Amino acid sequence: MQVMVFPIGRLRANCCVAYEKDGSAAVIDPGGDTSPVTDFLEKNGLVCRAILLTHGHEDHTEGVAALKEKTGAPVYIGSGDAYRLDPAPDHTLQGGEHLSFGELGIEVIPSPGHTEGGMCYYSDGILFAGDTLFRGSVGRTDFPGGDWNELKRSLSALVEKFSDSDTTVIPGHGAMTDFRYELEFNTYL
């Protein structure tokens, strides 16, 4: 799997295109003008087979309608955040699902706390963490639907799953990181 990251929208959310050699792609968190994303898809002969949302905050979802209209790809979001989307998503997730789009396989990991229905997505050594985990920090819980105790449980589950790995973390905003760095330097873990 390969990944291209586009910081888009007014809060520069990391919109990611994950893709495989067969041209299958998933776009994660299209939070603003998606024209750079669609240009990249077209230029590289990629077919967007899914729009995956880590959570329902507008800075991660603002471009969903335009991207869906342009690509026809179905929209996936955690069931606890489905109410945040208008129009409604095509699929709601509980966590634990294994999604396949051509050669692209993605594991869905529940990560509530920043929002009620937060999800992380994992594939080929890369964790798309949304606003659950950042380089040196974690997501806020002071917005409606946030819950610090839930976020702590989500972080503990991520640490348990990835602590012995070199998993790369692409957060919802800012620089990429990896689990080894976060375990050593992130005081929240």
C-alpha positions as CSV (number, residue, x, y, z in Angstrom):
1,M,0.0,0.0,0.0
2,Q,1.1,3.5,-0.7
3,V,-0.3,6.7,0.9
4,M,-0.4,10.4,-0.2
5,V,-1.3,13.0,2.4
6,F,-3.0,16.3,1.6
7,P,-3.4,18.8,4.4
8,I,-6.6,20.5,3.4
9,G,-9.3,22.8,4.8
10,R,-9.1,25.8,7.1
11,L,-7.6,23.6,9.9
12,R,-5.3,21.7,7.5
13,A,-6.7,18.2,8.3
14,N,-4.6,15.4,6.9
15,C,-6.7,14.0,4.1
16,C,-5.1,10.7,3.0
17,V,-5.3,8.6,-0.2
18,A,-4.4,5.0,0.5
19,Y,-4.0,3.0,-2.7
20,E,-2.7,-0.3,-4.1
21,K,-1.1,-1.4,-7.4
22,D,-4.5,-2.5,-8.8
23,G,-5.6,1.2,-8.7
24,S,-8.0,0.7,-5.8
25,A,-8.0,3.7,-3.4
26,A,-9.7,4.9,-0.3
27,V,-9.8,8.5,0.8
28,I,-9.7,9.2,4.5
29,D,-11.0,12.4,6.0
30,P,-11.7,14.8,3.1
31,G,-12.0,17.9,5.2
32,G,-12.1,20.7,2.6
33,D,-11.5,21.4,-1.0
34,T,-10.9,17.9,-2.5
35,S,-9.7,19.1,-5.9
36,P,-6.0,18.2,-5.1
37,V,-7.2,14.7,-4.1
38,T,-9.3,14.2,-7.2
39,D,-6.5,15.5,-9.4
40,F,-4.1,13.0,-7.8
41,L,-6.6,10.1,-8.3
42,E,-7.1,11.0,-12.0
43,K,-3.4,11.6,-12.7
44,N,-2.5,8.2,-11.2
45,G,-5.4,6.2,-12.6
46,L,-6.8,5.4,-9.2
47,V,-10.4,4.6,-8.5
48,C,-11.8,5.8,-5.1
49,R,-13.7,2.8,-3.8
50,A,-14.4,4.3,-0.3
51,I,-14.5,7.5,1.7
52,L,-13.5,6.6,5.2
53,L,-14.1,9.1,8.1
54,T,-12.2,8.9,11.4
55,H,-14.9,11.0,13.0
56,G,-17.6,13.5,12.2
57,H,-16.1,16.9,12.9
58,E,-16.5,19.3,9.9
59,D,-12.8,19.8,9.5
60,H,-12.6,16.1,8.5
61,T,-15.9,15.9,6.6
62,E,-16.4,19.2,4.7
63,G,-15.4,17.7,1.4
64,V,-17.4,14.5,1.6
65,A,-20.3,15.5,-0.5
66,A,-18.2,16.9,-3.3
67,L,-15.9,13.9,-3.3
68,K,-18.8,11.4,-3.3
69,E,-20.5,13.3,-6.2
70,K,-17.2,13.2,-8.2
71,T,-16.3,9.6,-7.5
72,G,-19.5,7.8,-6.5
73,A,-17.6,6.2,-3.6
74,P,-19.6,5.1,-0.6
75,V,-19.1,6.9,2.8
76,Y,-18.1,5.0,5.9
77,I,-18.2,6.4,9.5
78,G,-18.5,5.1,13.1
79,S,-22.1,4.6,14.0
80,G,-21.8,7.0,17.0
81,D,-20.9,9.8,14.6
82,A,-23.4,9.1,11.8
83,Y,-25.7,11.8,13.1
84,R,-23.1,14.4,12.3
85,L,-23.3,13.8,8.5
86,D,-25.8,15.2,6.2
87,P,-26.6,13.4,4.0
88,A,-26.4,10.2,5.9
89,P,-23.4,7.9,5.3
90,D,-23.7,4.8,3.2
91,H,-22.2,2.5,5.9
92,T,-21.8,2.8,9.7
93,L,-19.0,1.0,11.5
94,Q,-18.8,-0.6,14.9
95,G,-15.1,-1.4,14.9
96,G,-13.5,-4.7,14.3
97,E,-14.5,-4.8,10.7
98,H,-12.1,-5.8,7.9
99,L,-12.9,-3.9,4.8
100,S,-11.6,-4.8,1.3
101,F,-11.5,-2.6,-1.7
102,G,-9.8,-4.5,-4.5
103,E,-6.3,-5.3,-3.2
104,L,-6.7,-2.7,-0.4
105,G,-7.5,-4.2,2.9
106,I,-8.3,-2.0,6.0
107,E,-8.9,-3.0,9.6
108,V,-11.4,-0.7,11.5
109,I,-10.4,0.0,15.1
110,P,-12.9,1.8,17.4
111,S,-11.4,4.8,19.1
112,P,-14.1,6.9,20.8
113,G,-13.2,9.8,23.1
114,H,-12.6,12.7,20.8
115,T,-16.1,12.0,19.5
116,E,-18.6,9.2,20.3
117,G,-18.0,7.3,17.1
118,G,-14.3,7.8,16.5
119,M,-12.5,5.2,14.4
120,C,-8.9,4.5,13.4
121,Y,-8.0,2.6,10.2
122,Y,-5.0,0.3,9.9
123,S,-3.4,-1.2,6.9
124,D,0.1,-2.4,6.0
125,G,1.9,-0.9,9.0
126,I,0.1,2.5,8.9
127,L,-2.5,3.7,11.4
128,F,-4.8,6.5,10.3
129,A,-5.5,7.9,13.7
130,G,-7.7,10.9,13.0
131,D,-7.8,13.1,16.1
132,T,-7.3,10.3,18.5
133,L,-3.5,10.4,18.6
134,F,-1.1,13.2,17.5
135,R,2.7,13.5,17.5
136,G,3.3,14.2,21.2
137,S,-0.3,14.7,22.1
138,V,-3.9,13.3,21.9
139,G,-7.3,14.6,20.7
140,R,-9.3,17.1,22.7
141,T,-12.3,15.9,24.6
142,D,-13.9,19.3,25.5
143,F,-16.1,19.4,22.4
144,P,-19.7,18.0,22.4
145,G,-19.5,14.2,22.4
146,G,-15.9,14.1,23.8
147,D,-15.1,11.9,26.8
148,W,-11.7,11.8,28.4
149,N,-12.2,8.4,30.0
150,E,-13.3,6.9,26.7
151,L,-10.2,8.5,25.0
152,K,-7.9,7.0,27.7
153,R,-9.5,3.5,27.0
154,S,-9.0,4.0,23.3
155,L,-5.4,5.0,23.7
156,S,-4.7,2.0,26.0
157,A,-6.2,-0.3,23.4
158,L,-4.0,1.2,20.7
159,V,-0.9,0.9,22.9
160,E,-1.8,-2.8,23.6
161,K,-2.2,-3.5,19.9
162,F,0.8,-1.6,18.5
163,S,3.4,-1.2,21.3
164,D,5.7,-3.9,19.8
165,S,5.6,-2.5,16.3
166,D,7.1,0.1,14.1
167,T,3.6,1.2,13.1
168,T,3.6,4.6,11.4
169,V,0.9,7.0,12.7
170,I,-0.8,9.5,10.4
171,P,-2.7,11.8,12.7
172,G,-5.7,14.0,11.7
173,H,-3.5,17.1,11.8
174,G,0.3,17.7,11.8
175,A,3.3,15.6,11.4
176,M,3.4,11.8,11.1
177,T,4.9,9.8,13.9
178,D,5.3,6.2,14.9
179,F,4.4,4.2,18.0
180,R,7.9,3.7,19.3
181,Y,8.4,7.5,19.4
182,E,5.0,8.1,21.0
183,L,5.6,5.4,23.7
184,E,8.9,7.1,24.6
185,F,7.8,10.8,24.4
186,N,4.1,11.2,24.5
187,T,3.1,11.7,28.2
188,Y,-0.5,10.7,27.5
189,L,0.6,7.2,26.6
